[in-house]
Amino acid sequence: VPRVRIRFGEMGGRDLLRLFSHYDQGDGTISPRDCCKIGQSVGVDGDMVEWYLEGESVVTLEMCHTVVSRCREKLQFCLRQYEVGIKEKTGMSEDLFQHFRSDLITLRSLYYEHEIGEGGDTTTTPTNVEVTFMLKDFGFFSKDLMERRLVESLLNETCARLREEKKISEMDDCPFTFLEFLDLITEVRNVLQEFRQPECQTLFNLYDKDHSGALSIAEISALLSHLGVAPQTRAEQEELAELIMLADDDSSGSILFDEFETLCQRIDEKLNRLRFDEELDLGMNLGFTPPQVRDFRFLFAELDDDNSGHLDLDEVHAGLKILGKPISQPNLTKMFQRMRDESEEYTKVGVCSGASELDFSDFLKLMQTLRDHAGLFSEDAAARQDISTPKALDTRTMRRALMGLKLPKLYLATLTRDDMISRICKHLRCRPGTLFYQSLKIDSVAALLQRFRVD
């Protein structure tokens, strides 16, 4: 046991050791089921752990370590094989494959979500309408109005070119193949990097203390702290290290200016995706569907002309009119007051001073109050999200639910719709056609997500 403990420490397995100690039955062993729980807690597929432990009645510390390590290796192997499968299926070149490899699974998953119909029965090629949402979901959703207009302009130009090449009428939506979507991603990155170059050059020069024309890891860390994006957790540290490694094209251990531009772009995309995921989690827990949260976010950005990240009630009132949900100003003020009184987390300085400004989280809470107490959006929710049975769930909702089991996001992105339905049924101990409310008292997305939360 001491030797294994040393190996755990060397491999950064303190969390694994702590969890094993928690489940230890007093004789240095744990049950296979508890080993599956440990695997889930450290980002390993519990089903995979269960497969490796088939036939075992107890699990020692060394066995747990070995199984988790093998599962991690298997997971990485599966991800690499999935990437190669995308390359072969789409016929992309080796250069394009290597250029996008770090983002390939995420991008293919995003494309797949818009390619498959809500019930999983239809397959269509995403058009410019869906591609607009896909770009924003991937991280090209800037708070800067000029940057948003640049991306919109580039998309319009690309659609015009593709319509001409495919002989499609200007009145029809323009379909995008997966490779055309990747080409668009490349163009968007190039346009945004060119637009941000002066700002990046100023930052680069400011932190290039020795004027060497390159930033060391220490200088990059100081710069990220200045920008407020320094990693706070081990997972964030690993993600940042991977981004720096990908940006360091010549493997010199330092970052040149062109590599720094790429790094800034990738960090911005990553932060935007993380923020969108957090907003999506909040919205779904408030009972809204993923499309509704997306629509709210895009409306919020369009109304936020000064890029302050806040809206006043007049702007919210105008936004509700745009959505076709008119409500009188006095009633909106009343609903805002009700939301403020009911929300324990509402501690904004603006409220304390008597102002009525909302950030996006508060905006979502206000929309919830309007739905629950004024009847707005309730019909939309019923029409746009079917949670009657496991097989009726949309792809994104299933992924959000399974993320509650602490499965790696990239791994979840490789699962087919049938795989996800199977896992949901296994966790809930039901069948694909089981009526959620009748059998499990699940009547909302929020209630479903709650069933998948693990400590």
Secondary structure, 3 states (H helix, E strand, C coil): CHHHHHHHHHCCCHHHHHHHHHHCCCCCEECHHHHHHHHHHCCCCHHHHHHHCCCCCCEEHHHHHHHHHHHHHHHHHHHHHHHHHHHHHHCCCHHHHHHHHHHHHHHHHHHHHHHECCCCCCECCCEHHHHHHHHHHHCCCCCCHHHHHHHHHHHHHHHHHHHHHHCCCCCCCCECCHHHHHHHHHHHHHHHHHHHHHHHHHHHHHHCCCCCCEECHHHHHHHHHHHCCCCCCHHHHHHHHHHHHHHCCCCCCCEEHHHHHHHHHHHHHHHHHHHHHHHHHHHHHCCCCHHHHHHHHHHHHHHCCCCCCCEEHHHHHHHHHHCCCCCCHHHHHHHHHHHHHHCCCCCCHHHHCCCCEECHHHHHHHHHHHHHHHCCCHHHHHHHCCCCCHHHCCHHHHHHHHHCCCCCHHHHHHCCHHHHHHHHHHHHCCCCCCCHHHHHCCCCHHHHHHHCCCC
